[in-house]
Amino acid sequence: MTTDRVDIPELWQLTWRDVDPAARPEFDPAGVAELVRTLPPAAEVPPPGTDQWLVDFWFDRMTEALVGRLGNWVAGWQSTVAMEDFQDRGIIPVWRVRRPSVTTPDQTLTRIAEDVVAWHELLVELATDARGRFAAAAPATADATDEPPAWRAVHGRGRVAVYAGSRERPLPHPRELSWADTRVSDRLFDPGTVPAVVGGLVAAAELPSPGADWRLRELWLENISAGLVGRYGRWVVGWRWSVGEGDLDGGPVGAWCCLPHSATTPQATATAIAAALVEWREWLDDLAERFDRFLPLAAGDLDGWERAVAHLVTAVGDRTQYESGWYSCCTTVLGWFLEAAGIAPARRKELLEHAVAGRFDSWVEPARTVVESVAEDLARRVAVDRA
């Protein structure tokens, strides 16, 4: 069993044969608490305050260990299901996936054992639907799978899964930055300091292997970004906004893709990150120069607004190579331009939704007529606002 990645069955891929409690008559609920405490990850319960991604990864390690001892059926131990009136979809099976809270090791392991037993009891109920909660929702026609109607009701199409306790991003995505966030003075950013700063951050944290669990990779990258933010400011988070299907998808940075492809030795990885950060800063400075070419724009200068918007769309497209998600970067840059022009946040969002949304596609350079149409539409709406 590795310690930097896990291999656990997906609940939705399990068949009734996998989970049927009749296939494990030897299962002893009374022995689960002791079994849980003998699993290798049980000796490493995360202390309170541990980053949620590390906690989630530890729970997955526990699940992997449980599967190794009890079988694939136990992979659903964090799940419950009930028939609920869900939003506008009527009465449907709603799965709720929730991990127990992490407190003391003894309490945490006890809760895991209790949830494993509760999952087994739920499967016993699904085998017979003795409480009559599920079978009525099963497909009307029988099939040849020999699955109980209750299982077909909750595991078939139309189910909903609700995952509790999702982790909030500690740092913004670069598209969440304001144009004001991107501005720095020469006093705050000296490109010559970047290699040493990045090198120190990389040396202070062990580099995950390219095949490590995505949460371990993402946490390492976030820690690097947090260190850079502390030194230079929020604007640095864009160093990972790589061209195409990289870390953040659809950005203007070519020096970095993602950890599996861009990280090798610590020194080479630090060099790549430093180059990406400088490249991102140069892109922001380039945008500032482009904005200055057009601003300020008079309220009724339709031609000026059209030229500015078309120019910026083309500049972003060239930089992102019209790769996956490039239109997100395009919308961000246009939003920054509107901000620099003094347009209020709520109106900026409305303008971009009307003029840009759905007009561009991944991996496709838009026809010139489309670019001109977007520019004309946005210019006309801005001019009306400012007349």
QUIFEN-V976236 format. One record per pair of residues at least 24 apart in sequence whose ideal C-beta (glycine too) atoms are under 7 Angstrom apart, sorted by sequence separation. I is the first residue (numbers start at 1). J is the second residue. D is the distance in Angstrom with one decimal. If there is no record, write none. Layout:
# QUIFEN-V976236
i:j:d
I:J:D
I:J:D
This chain:
# QUIFEN-V976236
i:j:d
41:65:5.7
126:150:4.5
255:279:5.0
40:65:6.2
126:151:5.0
254:279:6.7
290:315:6.4
309:334:6.6
312:337:6.0
331:356:5.5
39:65:4.1
201:227:4.3
221:247:6.8
253:279:5.4
355:381:6.6
39:66:6.9
253:280:5.5
351:378:6.1
354:381:6.4
126:154:6.9
308:337:6.8
330:360:6.5
351:381:5.5
252:283:5.0
351:382:6.6
327:360:3.8
35:69:6.3
197:231:5.5
239:273:6.6
283:319:6.8
326:362:6.8
78:115:6.4
239:276:4.4
325:362:5.9
77:115:5.1
221:259:6.3
239:277:4.2
324:362:4.6
347:385:6.5
77:116:4.6
324:363:6.5
343:382:7.0
59:99:5.1
79:119:6.7
323:363:6.4
236:277:6.1
239:280:4.8
322:363:6.5
74:116:6.1
77:119:4.5
80:122:6.7
217:259:4.7
238:280:4.5
322:364:6.3
76:119:5.6
189:232:5.5
322:365:4.5
93:137:6.5
188:232:6.4
297:341:6.4
74:119:7.0
188:233:6.5
295:340:6.0
287:333:6.4
291:337:5.9
295:341:5.8
24:71:6.9
55:102:5.7
317:365:6.2
184:233:6.0
210:259:6.6
224:273:6.5
228:277:6.6
235:284:6.7
287:336:6.9
291:340:5.1
62:112:6.4
66:116:6.8
73:123:6.9
83:133:6.0
210:260:4.2
82:133:7.0
83:134:6.5
171:222:6.1
184:235:6.5
208:259:6.8
8:60:6.1
170:222:6.4
181:234:5.0
182:235:4.6
210:263:6.6
6:60:4.4
18:72:4.9
19:73:4.3
48:102:6.3
83:137:6.1
171:225:5.5
181:235:5.5
6:61:5.8
8:63:5.0
18:73:5.7
48:103:6.5
171:226:6.4
8:64:5.0
46:102:5.6
207:263:6.2
7:64:6.4
45:102:6.8
177:234:6.5
314:371:6.6
6:64:4.7
9:67:6.6
14:72:6.2
171:229:6.7
177:235:6.4
313:371:5.2
8:67:5.9
207:266:5.5
45:105:4.0
93:153:6.2
14:75:6.8
93:154:4.0
310:371:5.3
313:374:6.5
172:234:6.7
207:269:6.2
310:372:6.1
1:64:6.6
9:72:4.6
45:108:5.2
174:237:5.4
203:266:6.5
11:75:5.9
45:109:6.9
95:159:6.1
97:161:6.2
174:238:3.7
202:266:5.2
11:76:4.6
95:160:6.8
172:237:6.0
309:374:6.7
310:375:4.1
9:75:4.5
92:158:5.7
93:159:4.8
94:160:5.0
95:161:4.4
96:162:5.0
97:163:4.9
98:164:4.2
99:165:6.5
171:237:5.3
309:375:3.9
8:75:5.5
42:109:5.7
92:159:6.8
95:162:6.9
97:164:6.9
98:165:6.6
174:241:4.8
202:269:5.9
252:319:4.3
11:79:6.2
92:160:6.2
94:162:6.4
96:164:6.7
202:270:4.2
252:320:5.6
251:320:6.6
306:375:4.4
309:378:5.1
250:320:6.1
306:376:5.6
309:379:6.3
199:270:4.5
37:109:5.6
198:270:4.8
36:109:5.2
81:154:4.9
250:323:6.4
306:379:4.5
86:160:5.7
174:248:6.9
250:324:5.6
305:379:3.4
173:248:6.4
198:273:4.9
249:324:5.7
250:325:2.6
36:112:5.4
198:274:4.4
249:325:4.2
250:326:4.8
33:110:6.5
36:113:4.5
174:251:7.0
243:320:5.7
252:329:6.1
302:379:5.1
305:382:5.7
243:321:5.7
250:328:4.9
251:329:5.5
302:380:6.7
305:383:6.5
195:274:4.7
198:277:6.9
244:323:3.7
245:324:4.7
250:329:5.5
33:113:4.1
194:274:4.6
243:323:5.4
244:324:5.2
32:113:4.6
302:383:5.4
194:277:5.6
300:383:5.6
32:116:5.2
194:278:5.9
299:383:6.4
32:117:5.5
191:278:5.1
299:386:3.8
300:387:6.2
29:117:4.6
299:387:5.6
29:120:6.5
189:281:6.4
27:120:6.4
21:120:6.4
21:123:5.0
182:284:4.8
21:124:5.0
19:123:5.3
22:127:6.8
21:127:5.9
20:127:6.7
53:167:6.1
52:167:4.1
16:145:6.9
16:147:4.2
16:148:6.9
16:151:5.1
175:328:5.8
57:213:5.6
175:332:4.4
179:336:3.9
57:215:5.0
56:215:6.2
57:216:6.5
179:339:4.3
178:339:6.3
179:340:5.4
53:215:4.0
53:218:6.6
54:219:6.7
53:219:5.1
51:219:6.1
4:208:6.5
4:209:6.0
5:211:6.2
5:212:5.8
6:213:6.3
4:212:4.1
5:213:4.6
4:213:6.1
4:216:5.9
